Amino acid sequence: MPLLEGKVSLVTGAGNGIGRGIALRFAEEGAVVGVMDLEPASCERVANEITQSGGRALVLAADVSRADEVGSAVRTLVDTFGPPAVLAHNAAVMPTGTLDQTSEKDWDRVFDVNAKGAYLTSREVVPLMRRAGGGSIILMASVTGVNGLPGLAAYSATKGALIALARAMAIDHARDGIRVNSVSPGTIDSPMLHEFVDAQEDAEGTREDFDEMHPVGRIGTIEEVANVFVFLASDQSSFVTGANYTVDGGLSVKGEQPQL
Ligand SMILES: NC(=O)c1ccc[n+]([C@@H]2O[C@H](COP(=O)([O-])OP(=O)(O)OC[C@H]3O[C@@H](n4cnc5c(N)ncnc54)[C@H](O)[C@@H]3O)[C@@H](O)[C@H]2O)c1
């Protein structure tokens, strides 16, 4: 029995990488998927992949940091498929640098996309879920929101904010039947990672360091993260709210700072 049969789901940043993986896994489990991304062509590609496999999907090209675009995308989703039972806020940008290397423009943008995007999308779906008797909201955080990693100051601050937001919302909306959790991956084999690794002087060495710093001896896969999203979106996790699921091969419990 598919775990998400007929559940209308909104996935942000679904055009590439882990978000695409979440959208495809949701569809495999029977969900109807609103594919939201900044890039219309990526949305279309992923929506086509879903429909060609017999699923149902809707292209929702929108910037998660823009209230007007988020509002109109959610209205389109509701008009087409009905109110969402699941929100997976996964869209993010990742400027690198220590705090003093971070421009004000980068600081504002990373908070606008990663943190305010969670606020804007959740603000649209919470009243709809409440009216429908419940739902599941999953915010994509990161181990950087739990542990310090070098050179990711602003990005890490947004991920810590998302973990705290999920906990606060879990309490506020528990009696509405809305569960809110966050997921904190370690390093995942994804385009965002490739971009980071390729920009390093010793790309191959950096890649090996990433494998080595995870206690299991390797980085994670997109499917390993998407599977946790499926669990949290499904009724299998009906008593789980306010949790932060680390999907990191043991990185966050290692007890020593990884050397990158
Ligand atoms: N890749 C990793 O190792 C890793 C580790 C921990 C957490 N994460 C988190 O997982 C999520 C996905 O990461 P990824 O590696 O797939 O990244 P990615 O860059 O491949 O994908 C991010 C997606 O978000 C979209 N996006 C960016 N800004 C947007 C906006 N304003 N509105 C709508 N969409 C927007 C992009 O177009 C892209 O499709 C992010 O939240 C990231 O922080 C990734």
The ligand as a Gaussian input file, in Angstrom:
#p B3LYP/6-31G(d) Opt

LIG

0 1
 N       23.374000      18.796000      -0.499000
 C       23.726000      18.653000       0.774000
 O       24.774000      18.090000       1.090000
 C       22.802000      19.166000       1.853000
 C       23.136000      18.915000       3.179000
 C       22.286000      19.376000       4.184000
 C       21.135000      20.068000       3.842000
 N       20.854000      20.307000       2.528000
 C       19.637000      21.037000       2.228000
 O       18.854000      20.290000       1.313000
 C       18.112000      21.191000       0.482000
 C       18.330000      20.878000      -0.977000
 O       19.711000      20.952000      -1.243000
 P       20.305000      20.540000      -2.650000
 O       21.669000      20.064000      -2.389000
 O       19.362000      19.690000      -3.394000
 O       20.403000      21.995000      -3.342000
 P       20.194000      22.464000      -4.868000
 O       20.867000      23.781000      -4.975000
 O       20.577000      21.378000      -5.801000
 O       18.631000      22.661000      -4.947000
 C       17.984000      23.758000      -4.358000
 C       16.757000      24.077000      -5.182000
 O       16.111000      25.197000      -4.589000
 C       15.731000      26.066000      -5.638000
 N       15.630000      27.439000      -5.126000
 C       16.631000      28.263000      -4.747000
 N       16.153000      29.452000      -4.396000
 C       14.796000      29.373000      -4.532000
 C       13.745000      30.285000      -4.321000
 N       13.993000      31.536000      -3.914000
 N       12.479000      29.885000      -4.558000
 C       12.224000      28.630000      -5.010000
 N       13.184000      27.722000      -5.232000
 C       14.461000      28.094000      -4.999000
 C       16.824000      25.945000      -6.687000
 O       16.382000      26.407000      -7.959000
 C       17.083000      24.453000      -6.633000
 O       16.229000      23.748000      -7.508000
 C       18.533000      22.595000       0.903000
 O       17.623000      23.083000       1.857000
 C       19.879000      22.361000       1.549000
 O       20.201000      23.383000       2.449000
 C       21.662000      19.886000       1.524000

